Every structure is written in C-alpha cells, then in structure tokens.
C-alpha cells in the first residue's frame, strides 16, 4: 500500500528547515527601538497583548505571510476552508492524513523567548490578557494563565453534530489504530496549523473515525477554519478586554485577517496607544502609534533588562 511508503518518502525529501529559517530577513536591533518599546511597556500596566503566527516562527513553526519564508511564499497549497471540510468526506480524509503526519512534531514545539517574555509581563502584572490568533498552545506551555485563543486550539477535537470532544493526543492514538501501516519517522514542510504537505498517493487509503457518540462524520479540531465565524461569546470577551485595557501590544501578526485587525480598529476608536512588533508590512501600519521591526529573540531580551517592575 502507498501509505507504507510515507515514512520512507518523508526521509528522502529536503530536511527540516532550522528554526531561524522561518524568520524573515530583518535588520539588526536598533537601540532607539529598544528604548521606544521599553518606554511603552513601562508607561502602561493594563496592556492587552495580541499575538499572531509570527511569534511562533522562532519555535520552528512557519507563518502564512512572511516574505520569502511564509506558507504563501513557499507553497501553492492553501488552508482548508470550513465549508469544504463539512461538505466533502474526501477533504476531511485529506486534512486528517496531513494533520496525523504533522502532529508529533507540531505538538512537540516549545515556547520561545517571545512567549516567555509575555509570561514575565503577566507575572509582573503589566498585562491584563493575551489574545492569540495561534492554535499552537505555546502561550499555555509557557505558563501564561490569561490567554484567549481567538481562532481556537489544535489540541482538542470535537464533533460538529453533538457535544463529543477528545484530547488531540488521544485522537492521534485513534488515528494510529485505524492506520497502523503508517510509520511516522520524519516530517517535512510543516505548515502553520500543524499539518504537512502530502501527495494524493500518500493520502490514498487513509481512514478516519466516526464520532463514537453520534456516529457522525464531522470530527474536527476546535479551530476556527477559514470561512468559519468566531463564536459570539469570544467576540464579546474581546470587546470587554479592549474596553478594560490601557494599551495594545501586537507581536508577530500581519493583521490581514480581519478578526485581528478589528482589535486594532476598536482600540484606536478608544484612543488607546498601540505598539506593533512585527517583521514586514502589516495591515495596520498606518493605524498604530509605534511600529518596530525586529526579531523577538534579539530585541526582547534587551527590553527585558530595562523594564521597571510595576508596583501596585
């Protein structure tokens, strides 16, 4: 069966990029930028943080839109659209086969300095919450407690027809039991949401389970897919956070997805200052008060040395 050859073929392709290869080209850190960002943090103690895929590139997870290294720059493949997943069994099989092969590496990723820096700001009571557009769970792995996953999480699988849900690690065991001939020894072309690119021949024969509770065919990660809507309660929570913050700090997001850009517009409406740390252009470049381009692992350690501990 073709599936038996997946592991062999995976080993023959180009090896994993190093973590730094997912970070776009950038200039050396400027001392003036360090001072500007430090002053922004020191001047506020109710910072609302918004993070995008760019904060996870230094952990080894690519983003979508970074010039030269993002998924859209390196592949013609595009994320699965929600309506396609719901309507087409073939799409669901293709999605889960790619996700199954990518899961061991994706789930093993660890937080980088950016995630740990935000955990420290939380401990220092500088921030009120983190809103993340990512589904990689890295903020939680870093120890942050106040995290709202705007687009959901890849770590839970649930049924769209009933209330069944299962931990993604346990679901991996279910998929493995249905596809014991698939040996995952090496991965390649990891994508932002944790799957990998496979050929139709490699996907052929892959089996996916029914929901054990309702026997439906709509088991899906608890992720807001492209074309789907963010749950209303989550939107209302975001609105409350914007009202209660004194500033917005954005890290690693191009903000081309409107759900993230809306947060900028709402914060700007309340006339609250906004700082943006991201390599490359963003949708909000003309809306923010501070725009800095630098690698998180290079600028944030320097900022960390200058932050004044907040005393309530």
Protein Blocks (a to p, Z undefined) as FASTA:
>chain_A
ZZlmmmmmmmmmccdddfklmpccdddddfklmmmmmmmmmmpcbdccdddfklmmmnop
acfklghjamklmocbdcddfklmmmpmklmmmmmmmmmmmmmmmmmpccdfklmmmmmm
mmnopafbdcdfbfnlmmmmnopabdcdfkopfkbccdfkbmcdcdfklmmmmmmmmmmm
bccfbdchiafkopacddfklmgopacdddfklopabdccdbddehiacdfklmmmmmmm
mmmpcbdcdehiahlamklmmmmmmmmmnopacddddedjdfklmmpmbdcdddfklmmm
mmmmmpccddZZ
